Amino acid sequence: MATTGHAQREAEPWHAKPDYWVTVPGGPFIMGSDESRPDGRPSASAPAHTVDVDTFRIARGPVTVTEFARFVAETGYVTMAERSGRSWMWHGGDDITTPDQDHLWRATAGASWRFPRGPGSDVADKGDHPVTHVSYLDCLEYCRWSGTRLPTEAEWEKAARGTDGRSYTWGDSAPTPSSCNHSMHVGDTTPIGTYPDAAGPCGAQDMAGNVWEVMGNGYHRYPYDGHKAKSITIKERKIKLGVIRGGSFYNNCDPGGVLVWVRIYNPPDYSCYDMGFRLCAVS
Protein backbone atom coordinates (compact mmCIF):
# COMPACT_ATOMS: atom_id res chain seq x y z
CA MET A 1 0.00 0.00 0.00
CA ALA A 2 2.85 2.37 0.80
CA THR A 3 4.29 1.82 -2.67
CA THR A 4 0.94 2.59 -4.28
CA GLY A 5 0.58 5.76 -2.24
CA HIS A 6 4.08 6.86 -3.25
CA ALA A 7 3.26 6.26 -6.92
CA GLN A 8 0.09 8.32 -6.59
CA ARG A 9 2.03 11.18 -5.03
CA GLU A 10 4.60 11.02 -7.83
CA ALA A 11 1.80 11.09 -10.38
CA GLU A 12 0.26 14.22 -8.85
CA PRO A 13 0.53 17.03 -11.40
CA TRP A 14 2.68 20.03 -10.52
CA HIS A 15 -0.24 22.43 -10.54
CA ALA A 16 -1.99 20.37 -7.84
CA LYS A 17 0.80 21.06 -5.34
CA PRO A 18 0.43 24.07 -3.01
CA ASP A 19 3.98 25.33 -3.60
CA TYR A 20 3.30 25.64 -7.33
CA TRP A 21 1.45 28.89 -6.59
CA VAL A 22 2.11 32.27 -5.06
CA THR A 23 -0.75 34.31 -3.63
CA VAL A 24 -1.12 37.93 -4.71
CA PRO A 25 -3.24 40.02 -2.31
CA GLY A 26 -6.24 41.82 -3.73
CA GLY A 27 -6.59 45.57 -3.86
CA PRO A 28 -5.71 48.54 -6.08
CA PHE A 29 -2.45 49.19 -7.93
CA ILE A 30 -1.20 51.50 -10.68
CA MET A 31 -1.41 49.81 -14.09
CA GLY A 32 0.17 51.10 -17.28
CA SER A 33 2.37 54.13 -17.85
CA ASP A 34 2.14 57.72 -19.03
CA GLU A 35 5.30 57.38 -21.12
CA SER A 36 4.86 58.29 -24.78
CA ARG A 37 6.20 56.69 -27.93
CA PRO A 38 9.20 58.30 -29.69
CA ASP A 39 6.77 60.11 -32.02
CA GLY A 40 5.01 61.66 -29.03
CA ARG A 41 1.83 59.62 -29.33
CA PRO A 42 0.51 57.65 -26.34
CA SER A 43 1.91 54.13 -26.03
CA ALA A 44 -0.25 51.01 -25.90
CA SER A 45 0.29 51.08 -22.12
CA ALA A 46 -1.08 54.60 -21.61
CA PRO A 47 -2.46 56.05 -19.50
CA ALA A 48 -1.35 55.00 -16.03
CA HIS A 49 -4.52 54.30 -14.09
CA THR A 50 -5.70 52.57 -10.94
CA VAL A 51 -7.07 49.03 -11.26
CA ASP A 52 -8.48 46.91 -8.45
CA VAL A 53 -8.04 43.13 -8.53
CA ASP A 54 -9.28 40.38 -6.26
CA THR A 55 -6.84 38.12 -4.43
CA PHE A 56 -5.56 35.42 -6.79
CA ARG A 57 -2.98 32.67 -7.11
CA ILE A 58 -0.49 32.74 -9.94
CA ALA A 59 2.03 30.09 -10.89
CA ARG A 60 5.51 30.51 -9.46
CA GLY A 61 6.93 30.16 -12.97
CA PRO A 62 5.92 29.65 -16.59
CA VAL A 63 4.84 26.19 -17.75
CA THR A 64 7.98 24.14 -18.37
CA VAL A 65 8.91 21.80 -21.19
CA THR A 66 8.58 18.86 -18.78
CA GLU A 67 5.11 19.93 -17.68
CA PHE A 68 3.93 20.46 -21.24
CA ALA A 69 5.36 17.09 -22.28
CA ARG A 70 3.24 15.40 -19.61
CA PHE A 71 0.12 17.15 -20.93
CA VAL A 72 0.91 15.91 -24.45
CA ALA A 73 1.65 12.38 -23.23
CA GLU A 74 -1.66 12.16 -21.37
CA THR A 75 -3.86 13.76 -24.01
CA GLY A 76 -2.14 13.20 -27.34
CA TYR A 77 -2.50 16.91 -28.02
CA VAL A 78 -0.83 18.28 -31.16
CA THR A 79 0.05 21.97 -31.12
CA MET A 80 -0.88 24.37 -33.87
CA ALA A 81 2.78 24.69 -34.86
CA GLU A 82 3.01 20.93 -35.27
CA ARG A 83 -0.20 20.84 -37.31
CA SER A 84 0.89 23.65 -39.61
CA GLY A 85 4.47 22.34 -39.85
CA ARG A 86 6.06 25.65 -38.92
CA SER A 87 6.49 28.27 -36.23
CA TRP A 88 8.29 31.61 -36.00
CA MET A 89 12.01 32.00 -35.19
CA TRP A 90 14.54 34.85 -35.25
CA HIS A 91 17.14 34.51 -37.99
CA GLY A 92 19.41 37.36 -36.96
CA GLY A 93 23.17 37.46 -36.65
CA ASP A 94 25.71 38.76 -34.15
CA ASP A 95 24.18 42.25 -33.86
CA ILE A 96 22.27 42.27 -30.58
CA THR A 97 22.40 46.01 -29.89
CA THR A 98 20.30 47.37 -32.76
CA PRO A 99 16.59 47.44 -31.85
CA ASP A 100 13.75 46.78 -34.30
CA GLN A 101 14.97 43.51 -35.80
CA ASP A 102 11.52 41.97 -35.93
CA HIS A 103 11.81 41.72 -39.72
CA LEU A 104 14.28 38.88 -39.11
CA TRP A 105 11.56 36.67 -37.61
CA ARG A 106 10.38 34.09 -40.12
CA ALA A 107 7.98 31.17 -40.17
CA THR A 108 10.38 28.23 -39.97
CA ALA A 109 9.54 24.74 -41.20
CA GLY A 110 9.81 22.09 -38.51
CA ALA A 111 10.00 24.46 -35.54
CA SER A 112 7.78 23.43 -32.61
CA TRP A 113 7.92 22.96 -28.85
CA ARG A 114 9.83 19.71 -29.42
CA PHE A 115 12.27 21.32 -31.88
CA PRO A 116 12.56 24.92 -30.68
CA ARG A 117 15.31 25.88 -33.12
CA GLY A 118 13.88 23.84 -35.95
CA PRO A 119 15.00 20.48 -37.33
CA GLY A 120 18.13 19.17 -35.63
CA SER A 121 17.34 20.84 -32.28
CA ASP A 122 15.61 19.22 -29.30
CA VAL A 123 14.54 19.83 -25.71
CA ALA A 124 16.56 17.01 -24.15
CA ASP A 125 18.29 19.38 -21.72
CA LYS A 126 15.48 21.91 -21.42
CA GLY A 127 13.05 20.24 -19.05
CA ASP A 128 13.19 23.17 -16.61
CA HIS A 129 13.00 25.84 -19.33
CA PRO A 130 9.69 27.46 -20.30
CA VAL A 131 7.92 25.69 -23.13
CA THR A 132 7.79 27.73 -26.36
CA HIS A 133 6.13 27.60 -29.79
CA VAL A 134 2.70 27.45 -28.15
CA SER A 135 -0.20 29.63 -29.30
CA TYR A 136 -2.97 31.15 -27.24
CA LEU A 137 -5.25 28.36 -28.46
CA ASP A 138 -2.72 25.73 -27.34
CA CYS A 139 -2.55 27.41 -23.94
CA LEU A 140 -6.32 27.18 -23.56
CA GLU A 141 -6.18 23.42 -24.18
CA TYR A 142 -3.53 23.05 -21.48
CA CYS A 143 -5.72 25.07 -19.10
CA ARG A 144 -8.73 22.83 -19.81
CA TRP A 145 -6.64 19.74 -19.08
CA SER A 146 -5.16 21.16 -15.88
CA GLY A 147 -8.29 22.87 -14.53
CA THR A 148 -6.56 26.24 -14.51
CA ARG A 149 -6.73 29.48 -16.50
CA LEU A 150 -4.52 32.15 -17.99
CA PRO A 151 -3.91 35.31 -15.96
CA THR A 152 -5.47 38.58 -16.97
CA GLU A 153 -3.20 41.48 -17.77
CA ALA A 154 -4.22 43.20 -14.56
CA GLU A 155 -3.36 40.15 -12.47
CA TRP A 156 -0.08 39.62 -14.29
CA GLU A 157 1.03 43.23 -13.91
CA LYS A 158 0.16 43.36 -10.23
CA ALA A 159 2.17 40.18 -9.64
CA ALA A 160 5.10 41.68 -11.56
CA ARG A 161 4.88 45.19 -10.16
CA GLY A 162 3.24 45.14 -6.78
CA THR A 163 1.75 48.35 -5.42
CA ASP A 164 4.73 50.72 -5.40
CA GLY A 165 4.55 51.69 -9.07
CA ARG A 166 7.94 50.27 -9.98
CA SER A 167 9.08 50.16 -13.60
CA TYR A 168 10.73 46.73 -13.51
CA THR A 169 10.23 43.65 -11.35
CA TRP A 170 13.32 44.64 -9.32
CA GLY A 171 12.67 48.39 -9.04
CA ASP A 172 13.43 51.38 -11.26
CA SER A 173 17.06 50.87 -12.28
CA ALA A 174 17.75 50.03 -15.94
CA PRO A 175 18.22 46.35 -16.87
CA THR A 176 21.69 44.82 -16.96
CA PRO A 177 22.66 41.41 -18.37
CA SER A 178 22.33 40.00 -14.84
CA SER A 179 18.85 41.42 -14.18
CA CYS A 180 16.98 38.91 -16.34
CA ASN A 181 17.30 36.98 -19.60
CA HIS A 182 16.74 39.74 -22.15
CA SER A 183 17.96 41.39 -25.35
CA MET A 184 19.91 38.40 -26.72
CA HIS A 185 22.59 38.48 -24.03
CA VAL A 186 22.02 34.72 -23.75
CA GLY A 187 20.21 34.19 -27.03
CA ASP A 188 18.05 31.33 -25.78
CA THR A 189 15.70 30.35 -22.97
CA THR A 190 17.17 29.66 -19.54
CA PRO A 191 16.01 27.50 -16.61
CA ILE A 192 13.19 29.15 -14.69
CA GLY A 193 14.47 30.95 -11.61
CA THR A 194 17.97 31.60 -12.97
CA TYR A 195 17.61 35.36 -12.41
CA PRO A 196 16.37 36.31 -8.91
CA ASP A 197 15.71 39.94 -9.92
CA ALA A 198 13.25 38.75 -12.57
CA ALA A 199 10.82 37.65 -9.85
CA GLY A 200 7.97 39.95 -8.98
CA PRO A 201 7.53 41.34 -5.45
CA CYS A 202 5.22 38.43 -4.55
CA GLY A 203 7.79 35.81 -5.58
CA ALA A 204 6.59 34.80 -9.06
CA GLN A 205 9.74 33.94 -11.01
CA ASP A 206 10.70 35.05 -14.52
CA MET A 207 8.15 37.84 -14.74
CA ALA A 208 10.80 39.78 -16.69
CA GLY A 209 12.48 38.27 -19.74
CA ASN A 210 13.04 34.65 -20.78
CA VAL A 211 9.72 34.31 -22.66
CA TRP A 212 6.76 36.52 -23.41
CA GLU A 213 3.68 35.23 -21.58
CA VAL A 214 0.21 34.80 -23.06
CA MET A 215 -2.62 36.59 -21.25
CA GLY A 216 -6.23 35.51 -20.86
CA ASN A 217 -7.86 38.79 -21.88
CA GLY A 218 -8.04 40.49 -25.26
CA TYR A 219 -5.97 43.39 -26.52
CA HIS A 220 -7.64 46.79 -26.23
CA ARG A 221 -6.80 50.41 -25.61
CA TYR A 222 -6.61 51.43 -21.98
CA PRO A 223 -8.19 52.03 -19.51
CA TYR A 224 -8.05 48.32 -18.77
CA ASP A 225 -11.24 46.33 -19.29
CA GLY A 226 -10.87 42.57 -19.19
CA HIS A 227 -13.99 42.15 -21.34
CA LYS A 228 -12.79 44.19 -24.32
CA ALA A 229 -10.88 42.81 -27.30
CA LYS A 230 -9.83 44.46 -30.55
CA SER A 231 -10.70 42.53 -33.71
CA ILE A 232 -8.90 42.61 -37.05
CA THR A 233 -9.62 40.96 -40.39
CA ILE A 234 -6.96 38.75 -41.98
CA LYS A 235 -7.67 37.03 -45.29
CA GLU A 236 -11.41 37.62 -44.88
CA ARG A 237 -11.28 36.08 -41.40
CA LYS A 238 -12.09 38.19 -38.35
CA ILE A 239 -9.98 37.42 -35.29
CA LYS A 240 -9.77 38.82 -31.78
CA LEU A 241 -6.32 39.90 -30.67
CA GLY A 242 -4.82 38.70 -27.43
CA VAL A 243 -1.92 40.13 -25.44
CA ILE A 244 1.54 39.00 -24.35
CA ARG A 245 3.53 40.46 -21.47
CA GLY A 246 6.93 40.34 -19.77
CA GLY A 247 9.57 40.54 -22.51
CA SER A 248 11.84 37.70 -23.59
CA PHE A 249 15.38 36.55 -24.22
CA TYR A 250 15.09 38.26 -27.64
CA ASN A 251 13.03 41.28 -26.67
CA ASN A 252 13.66 43.02 -30.01
CA CYS A 253 17.23 43.60 -28.77
CA ASP A 254 15.76 46.39 -26.61
CA PRO A 255 16.08 46.26 -22.80
CA GLY A 256 12.98 48.45 -22.50
CA GLY A 257 10.87 45.46 -23.46
CA VAL A 258 11.04 44.12 -19.90
CA LEU A 259 9.32 47.18 -18.40
CA VAL A 260 6.40 45.84 -16.37
CA TRP A 261 3.82 47.76 -18.39
CA VAL A 262 4.92 46.80 -21.91
CA ARG A 263 2.21 44.95 -23.82
CA ILE A 264 2.02 43.58 -27.37
CA TYR A 265 -0.99 42.29 -29.28
CA ASN A 266 -0.96 38.63 -30.25
CA PRO A 267 -3.06 36.68 -32.79
CA PRO A 268 -4.65 33.56 -31.26
CA ASP A 269 -2.94 31.07 -33.59
CA TYR A 270 0.54 32.63 -33.52
CA SER A 271 3.47 30.73 -32.00
CA CYS A 272 7.18 31.47 -31.81
CA TYR A 273 10.41 30.62 -30.02
CA ASP A 274 10.25 33.36 -27.37
CA MET A 275 6.65 33.00 -26.19
CA GLY A 276 5.23 30.73 -23.48
CA PHE A 277 2.64 30.99 -20.72
CA ARG A 278 1.93 30.64 -17.01
CA LEU A 279 -1.20 29.68 -15.14
CA CYS A 280 -3.57 31.11 -12.59
CA ALA A 281 -5.61 29.00 -10.21
CA VAL A 282 -9.34 28.95 -10.87
CA SER A 283 -10.12 29.47 -7.20
C-alpha positions in Angstrom: 0.0 0.0 0.0 2.9 2.4 0.8 4.3 1.8 -2.7 0.9 2.6 -4.3 0.6 5.8 -2.2 4.1 6.9 -3.3 3.3 6.3 -6.9 0.1 8.3 -6.6 2.0 11.2 -5.0 4.6 11.0 -7.8 1.8 11.1 -10.4 0.3 14.2 -8.8 0.5 17.0 -11.4 2.7 20.0 -10.5 -0.2 22.4 -10.5 -2.0 20.4 -7.8 0.8 21.1 -5.3 0.4 24.1 -3.0 4.0 25.3 -3.6 3.3 25.6 -7.3 1.4 28.9 -6.6 2.1 32.3 -5.1 -0.8 34.3 -3.6 -1.1 37.9 -4.7 -3.2 40.0 -2.3 -6.2 41.8 -3.7 -6.6 45.6 -3.9 -5.7 48.5 -6.1 -2.4 49.2 -7.9 -1.2 51.5 -10.7 -1.4 49.8 -14.1 0.2 51.1 -17.3 2.4 54.1 -17.9 2.1 57.7 -19.0 5.3 57.4 -21.1 4.9 58.3 -24.8 6.2 56.7 -27.9 9.2 58.3 -29.7 6.8 60.1 -32.0 5.0 61.7 -29.0 1.8 59.6 -29.3 0.5 57.7 -26.3 1.9 54.1 -26.0 -0.3 51.0 -25.9 0.3 51.1 -22.1 -1.1 54.6 -21.6 -2.5 56.0 -19.5 -1.3 55.0 -16.0 -4.5 54.3 -14.1 -5.7 52.6 -10.9 -7.1 49.0 -11.3 -8.5 46.9 -8.5 -8.0 43.1 -8.5 -9.3 40.4 -6.3 -6.8 38.1 -4.4 -5.6 35.4 -6.8 -3.0 32.7 -7.1 -0.5 32.7 -9.9 2.0 30.1 -10.9 5.5 30.5 -9.5 6.9 30.2 -13.0 5.9 29.7 -16.6 4.8 26.2 -17.8 8.0 24.1 -18.4 8.9 21.8 -21.2 8.6 18.9 -18.8 5.1 19.9 -17.7 3.9 20.5 -21.2 5.4 17.1 -22.3 3.2 15.4 -19.6 0.1 17.1 -20.9 0.9 15.9 -24.4 1.7 12.4 -23.2 -1.7 12.2 -21.4 -3.9 13.8 -24.0 -2.1 13.2 -27.3 -2.5 16.9 -28.0 -0.8 18.3 -31.2 0.0 22.0 -31.1 -0.9 24.4 -33.9 2.8 24.7 -34.9 3.0 20.9 -35.3 -0.2 20.8 -37.3 0.9 23.6 -39.6 4.5 22.3 -39.9 6.1 25.7 -38.9 6.5 28.3 -36.2 8.3 31.6 -36.0 12.0 32.0 -35.2 14.5 34.9 -35.2 17.1 34.5 -38.0 19.4 37.4 -37.0 23.2 37.5 -36.7 25.7 38.8 -34.2 24.2 42.2 -33.9 22.3 42.3 -30.6 22.4 46.0 -29.9 20.3 47.4 -32.8 16.6 47.4 -31.8 13.8 46.8 -34.3 15.0 43.5 -35.8 11.5 42.0 -35.9 11.8 41.7 -39.7 14.3 38.9 -39.1 11.6 36.7 -37.6 10.4 34.1 -40.1 8.0 31.2 -40.2 10.4 28.2 -40.0 9.5 24.7 -41.2 9.8 22.1 -38.5 10.0 24.5 -35.5 7.8 23.4 -32.6 7.9 23.0 -28.8 9.8 19.7 -29.4 12.3 21.3 -31.9 12.6 24.9 -30.7 15.3 25.9 -33.1 13.9 23.8 -36.0 15.0 20.5 -37.3 18.1 19.2 -35.6 17.3 20.8 -32.3 15.6 19.2 -29.3 14.5 19.8 -25.7 16.6 17.0 -24.2 18.3 19.4 -21.7 15.5 21.9 -21.4 13.0 20.2 -19.1 13.2 23.2 -16.6 13.0 25.8 -19.3 9.7 27.5 -20.3 7.9 25.7 -23.1 7.8 27.7 -26.4 6.1 27.6 -29.8 2.7 27.4 -28.2 -0.2 29.6 -29.3 -3.0 31.2 -27.2 -5.3 28.4 -28.5 -2.7 25.7 -27.3 -2.5 27.4 -23.9 -6.3 27.2 -23.6 -6.2 23.4 -24.2 -3.5 23.0 -21.5 -5.7 25.1 -19.1 -8.7 22.8 -19.8 -6.6 19.7 -19.1 -5.2 21.2 -15.9 -8.3 22.9 -14.5 -6.6 26.2 -14.5 -6.7 29.5 -16.5 -4.5 32.1 -18.0 -3.9 35.3 -16.0 -5.5 38.6 -17.0 -3.2 41.5 -17.8 -4.2 43.2 -14.6 -3.4 40.2 -12.5 -0.1 39.6 -14.3 1.0 43.2 -13.9 0.2 43.4 -10.2 2.2 40.2 -9.6 5.1 41.7 -11.6 4.9 45.2 -10.2 3.2 45.1 -6.8 1.8 48.4 -5.4 4.7 50.7 -5.4 4.5 51.7 -9.1 7.9 50.3 -10.0 9.1 50.2 -13.6 10.7 46.7 -13.5 10.2 43.7 -11.3 13.3 44.6 -9.3 12.7 48.4 -9.0 13.4 51.4 -11.3 17.1 50.9 -12.3 17.8 50.0 -15.9 18.2 46.3 -16.9 21.7 44.8 -17.0 22.7 41.4 -18.4 22.3 40.0 -14.8 18.8 41.4 -14.2 17.0 38.9 -16.3 17.3 37.0 -19.6 16.7 39.7 -22.1 18.0 41.4 -25.4 19.9 38.4 -26.7 22.6 38.5 -24.0 22.0 34.7 -23.7 20.2 34.2 -27.0 18.0 31.3 -25.8 15.7 30.3 -23.0 17.2 29.7 -19.5 16.0 27.5 -16.6 13.2 29.1 -14.7 14.5 30.9 -11.6 18.0 31.6 -13.0 17.6 35.4 -12.4 16.4 36.3 -8.9 15.7 39.9 -9.9 13.3 38.7 -12.6 10.8 37.6 -9.8 8.0 40.0 -9.0 7.5 41.3 -5.4 5.2 38.4 -4.6 7.8 35.8 -5.6 6.6 34.8 -9.1 9.7 33.9 -11.0 10.7 35.1 -14.5 8.2 37.8 -14.7 10.8 39.8 -16.7 12.5 38.3 -19.7 13.0 34.7 -20.8 9.7 34.3 -22.7 6.8 36.5 -23.4 3.7 35.2 -21.6 0.2 34.8 -23.1 -2.6 36.6 -21.2 -6.2 35.5 -20.9 -7.9 38.8 -21.9 -8.0 40.5 -25.3 -6.0 43.4 -26.5 -7.6 46.8 -26.2 -6.8 50.4 -25.6 -6.6 51.4 -22.0 -8.2 52.0 -19.5 -8.1 48.3 -18.8 -11.2 46.3 -19.3 -10.9 42.6 -19.2 -14.0 42.1 -21.3 -12.8 44.2 -24.3 -10.9 42.8 -27.3 -9.8 44.5 -30.6 -10.7 42.5 -33.7 -8.9 42.6 -37.0 -9.6 41.0 -40.4 -7.0 38.7 -42.0 -7.7 37.0 -45.3 -11.4 37.6 -44.9 -11.3 36.1 -41.4 -12.1 38.2 -38.4 -10.0 37.4 -35.3 -9.8 38.8 -31.8 -6.3 39.9 -30.7 -4.8 38.7 -27.4 -1.9 40.1 -25.4 1.5 39.0 -24.3 3.5 40.5 -21.5 6.9 40.3 -19.8 9.6 40.5 -22.5 11.8 37.7 -23.6 15.4 36.6 -24.2 15.1 38.3 -27.6 13.0 41.3 -26.7 13.7 43.0 -30.0 17.2 43.6 -28.8 15.8 46.4 -26.6 16.1 46.3 -22.8 13.0 48.4 -22.5 10.9 45.5 -23.5 11.0 44.1 -19.9 9.3 47.2 -18.4 6.4 45.8 -16.4 3.8 47.8 -18.4 4.9 46.8 -21.9 2.2 45.0 -23.8 2.0 43.6 -27.4 -1.0 42.3 -29.3 -1.0 38.6 -30.2 -3.1 36.7 -32.8 -4.6 33.6 -31.3 -2.9 31.1 -33.6 0.5 32.6 -33.5 3.5 30.7 -32.0 7.2 31.5 -31.8 10.4 30.6 -30.0 10.3 33.4 -27.4 6.6 33.0 -26.2 5.2 30.7 -23.5 2.6 31.0 -20.7 1.9 30.6 -17.0 -1.2 29.7 -15.1 -3.6 31.1 -12.6 -5.6 29.0 -10.2 -9.3 28.9 -10.9 -10.1 29.5 -7.2 
